[in-house]
Amino acid sequence: MIILRLIGEFGYDIPVGPSKQAYLLTKGLEEKGIRSTILTYKKGEVNLKYVNIIEYKPIFRFSHYKLSIRMLLRAINEDCSIIHVHGYRNFQTDAGVLASFLNKTPLVITTHGTVKGYEFLNLRLSSKLPNIVYDSLTMKSALKFADRIVATSKKEYLELLSFGIPSNKIRIIPNGIEFPKINVKRENKGTINLLTVSRLTFKNNLEMAIKGFYEAYKKNNKLRYIIVGDEKPSRYGSEESNYKNKLLKLCKYLGIEDKVLFKGWLTGEELWKAYINSDIFIWTSRYDNFAHALVEAAYFKLPIISTPVGIAEEIIEDKGGFIVDHENYKLLSEKILEICENQKILKEMGEHNYQRSLNFNVDRMVNDYIKLYEELV
């Protein structure tokens, strides 16, 4: 079996969920003797022996839509068993659809939250318009033509149903995580550390987290808030502009600039240390189809306080933390204090989340995709 994979960015070092997941899937397939060819606009760090990765420069770009005729021609002429594309409303997906149609090759689309995600973000019309225009011009033909569409969570499955996709075309395959093996002891600094690991984007709504931390800090000055990540603009337009600056100004306005620690991007052992040295994980995103960091936090036995996005509810299950309404930073602060003032609850929540995290492993994801591919060939 040979898989042709089309994706905007590909590599384990790229801080975007689909890029990491496509890489881990491709690596897992390689270990099971399944070959892949990758067509992408950006190749990051990889550790693959037998995978052909071809990088293209777009000849035209409008917003996040990048066009490459060479990518299209390669997709059409590639000998493969399955075409698997990642995302929706992008050229690489359209190229995969055309190649699938011309060659009668089965097509799989993993949407990664790109179908209805923009509807949850309170965007300006100018930011929504490219999505609306694309759907009107194409009549959603890519999704209609696909043999199977993969949702990465129950929430995304429901979104696809509401978008008009028949249930028999949808498969739920949660993302898989490569769990680290690390032996690092926690540093005891006498603080209670809240943690978020996230791109600094409008979508992830870190203003809510900072305000919630501020309200909690006023009642417990041992609290600190650690933010791992940095700016990486997404497709959501003007709302992304100077977002980190806005967060820094908010911290200064609240007088907590020395209590909120922006760590930038951390990878490998440095990232795992951030989890190990934290007590509670905070996730205040406006929208996610999955949210990779939630699984990492669960694996490191952190209680989770999250907005109702992605797999948060699937992990927490009323036992591993709390779900708080969007923008309700007052409730967020109350739940922070409730957890950090009760070590028994903190430990029980962490243990629950750890057990749940083990369901989101790479081997399970790879095997589920292999079963899906075998259905179609």
N, C-alpha and C positions, 0 to 999 in steps of 0.2 A: 504494500500500500504506500502511495506517495501523496503527501498533502501539500497543496499550494496555499500558502498563507499570505494574505494581503493586510497590512496594518500600517498606520501612520508612523509609529515609532516602535522600535523593538530592542530590548536589552534589559538586563537585570538591574542596571544602575539608573535607569530613567524613572524619575519619581512620579509616574503616572500608572494607575492600576492596570489598564489593558496591556501596556507594554510589558510589565512584569509577568502578568498572567500568561500572555502569549509565549513569552520566553520559557516559563516553567513548564507549560504544556508541551512546547516543542522539545525541550530537554527530556521530559519524561517519555515522549514518543520515541526519541532517539535511543534511549536506554532500552526500549522494547523492540528495537529494530525497525521502526517506522520512519521512513525518510521524509524530509520536508524541504521545500524551497520557500524562502521568505522574500516578498517584495515590499519595500518600505521606503519612506522618505528620510528616516534617521536611524542609523545603526548605533546602538550603544555598546556597552561591554557585554561580551558573550563568552561562554565556555562550551562550545559545541564543536564536535569533530567532523560530522558528516552532513551538516546543514549548509545549503547554499543560500547565502544572504546577499541580495542585490539592492543597492541603495540608488535612489533616483532623485534628481533635482526637478522640481516642478517648473513648468514653463509658464504657468499662470496660477494666480492665487486670488481668491475672493473670500475674505474672512478665513474660516478654517478649511475651505474647499480648495485643494491643491490639485492641479491637473498635470498629468504626465502621459504623453502619447506612448513613450517607450515602455512605461509600466503596463499600459493597456495591451500593447502588442506582445509583450512577454507573457502576460497572463493568457492571452488567446492562444499562443503557440506552445505553452508549457504542457508537457505530458504528465498528467496527474490523475489520481483516483478520486480526490475530493478537493473542492475549492472551499476554503474556510476564510471568511473575511470578518474583520472586527470593527464594530461601529456601524453607524447609519448616517445618512446625509453627508457622505464624503466620496471623493472620486475613487478611492481604492475599492470601496464596496460596489460602486457602479461598474468599475472595470471587472470585478469578479462576477457580477451578474451577467454582463455581456459575454464573458468567456464561458461561463456556465451554459448560457443559452446556445452559443455557437457550437460548442463541443459536446453538448448533452452530458455535462459532468455535474454530479450532485453538488449542491451549494448549501453551505451552513453559514449562518450569520450569528455571531455573538454580539448583542447590541450594546452591552456595557452601559446601560442607562441613557443612551443617546436618543431614544425614541420620544419619551415624554418628559425627560428631566427638566428641560427649560421651562415647562409650565409651572413648576413648583417654586420658581426663584424670584417672583415679583419683579421681573425684568421690564425695562422700558420697551416700548413697541419696536424701536430701532434694533434692539438686540434679539427680539423674537422673530422679526420679519424674515430673515434668511431661512429659518426653519419652516415657516408657514409657506413661503414662496416655493421652496424645494418640494414640499409635499403636494402643493397644487400642480406644479409642473410635471412631476413624475407620477402623480396619483399613487404614491407609496408602492411603486412597482417592484422595488428591490425586495421588500418584505413579502409581497404577494408571490414573487417568483421563487423565493428561497424554499428549499426542501425542508429545512428545519431551522428554527430560530431558538437560540439558547438564551434563557434568562438566568442570571446568577443568584437570584433570591426570589422568595415568594412574592415580595412586593413588586419586583420587576415583572414577574409572570402576570400579575393582575393588571399592571400597566399595559402590557402587550395585548391582553384580552380587551381592555377598554379602547385600544387603538384599532380594533377590528381584526386581530390575528386569530384564526381558529385555534382552539386549544390543542387539537391533534398535531399541529405544526410546532408547538412549543415544547421544549425540554428545559427543566430546571437542573442546571449543573453549577453548584456553588464553586467559587474560586478556591484554589488550593494554596496552602501556605507551606513553605519550607521551614519547618521549625528548627531553630538554632540549638546546637548543643554547646552550652557555655557554662563555665564554672566561675562565676564572679560573685563576690559577696557584696551585700548592700553597704553603702557608706552611711554611717550614722551621723547626721549633721544636726539633729534636733529639730528638724522642720518636717512639716507634712506637705508632701509634694503632689500637686495636681499635674497631670500631663496631657498634652495633645500632640499627636504626630500627624502633620497635615500640611498640604500646600497652603500657602497664605493666599486665599482667594475669596472673593465675594460669596461664592457658593458655600464655603465652609463656615461662614458667619462667626468668626472669632470675636466679634464685638460682643455677642451674647455671652460667650465664655468669660471674657475679661470682666464684663459687668457683674456676672454671677460670682466670679472670684472676689471681686472688690467687696460685694455685699457680705460674703462669708468672711473675708479677711478682717472686716471691721469688728467681728465677734470672736475671731481666733487669729491672733497675729503670728502664729507659727506657720500659717499657710504660705506656700509659694506656688507660683504657676509657671511651669516649664513648657515652652512651645518649641517643638522640633519641626523644622521645615522652613521654607522660604517661598518667595514669590515665583509662581510659574503661571502666567496668564492662561486661562482656558478660553472657551469659545463665547464667553458671555459679555464681550464688548466693553463699553465704557465703565461698567460697574467694577471692572478689574483694575482700573487705572490707579496707580500709587496706593494700592491697598495696604501694604505694610506700613507706609507712612501714616495712614489713617489710624492704624492700630497703635502705633507708637505715640501719636498725638493723644489718643484716648487714654492710654496709660499715664501719660504726663498730666492730663487734665484731672484724672482721678487721684493723682499723687502716689501711684504704685509702680512707677517706672523701674524701681530697684527691686520690686517683688515679682514682676513678670519678666521671665528670662527667655529671650529669643536666642535659640541655640543654632539656628540655621540648619542646613541639611546634615544629618548624621547617618552613617551606614555601618553595617557589620557590627563589630563588638561595641563600638561607641553608641550605636542605637540601642542595642540590647541593654547596655548599662543604664541608659535613660529610663527604660521600662523598669529595670530591677530597683532603681533608686527612687521610684515613684510609689504613691499610695492609692491614688484614684485616677481613672482615665476619664477625660471629658471630651464629648463629641457633640458639637452643636450645629452640624451641617444643615443647610436648607434642603439638600437633596443628595441622596446616594443610591445607587442600585445595589451596592455591596458594602464597601468600606473596609478595605484590607486591614487598616490599623486596628479595627475593633477585634479582629481575630488575634493579632499580635498581643494586644493588651490582655485579652482573655487568657492567652497562653502563659503570660507572665503573672497570672493570678491577681489582676487588678479588678476591683469593682468598677463598673462602667455606669456613668450617667450620660445619657444620649437623648437627642431628639429622635422621633420615630422615623428613622431612615434606614435603608439598606437591611443588613442582617441584625441590627441592634436588638430587636424584639426576639429574634430567633435565638440569640445567644443568652440574653438576660432572663427571659422566661419568668419574670417576677421574682427571681431568686438571685440574680447576679448583679443587681444594681437598680437603677430607676430610669424610666422614660419620662422626659419632660417635654412640655409643649414648646413649639417654636417661639422664640423671642421671650419666653417666660424666665428671665434671668433671676427673678426673685425665688421661684420654685427651685431653680438650679442651685442657688446658694443654700437654701434650706436642706436640700438633699446632700450637698457637700458636707455640711455640718453634722447631719444625721449619721453619715457613714464614719467620718473621721473621729467622732466622739464615742464610737462603740467599736472597739477592736474585735470583738467576737463577730459582729455583723460583717466587718471588713474582711475578716479571714474566711467566713462562710461564703460570702459572695465571690471572693477570689477563687476558692476551690471549685465552686459551681462553674464559673466561667472557664477555668482550665479544662474541666471535663468536656464542656461544650466545644471548646476550641479544637479538640482532637478530631472532631468530625470534618474539619475543613483542611484535610491534608492533601498534598500534591498527588499521591498515589491514587486516592479515590477520584480526584478530578480527572486524571489521565485515563483511568480505566473507564470512567463514565463517557468520556469523549470517544474512546476506542469503540465502545458498544454502539454509540451513535453513528460513527463512521461506518461500522460494519452493517448497520441497518440499511445504509444507503448504497453500498457498492454491490 
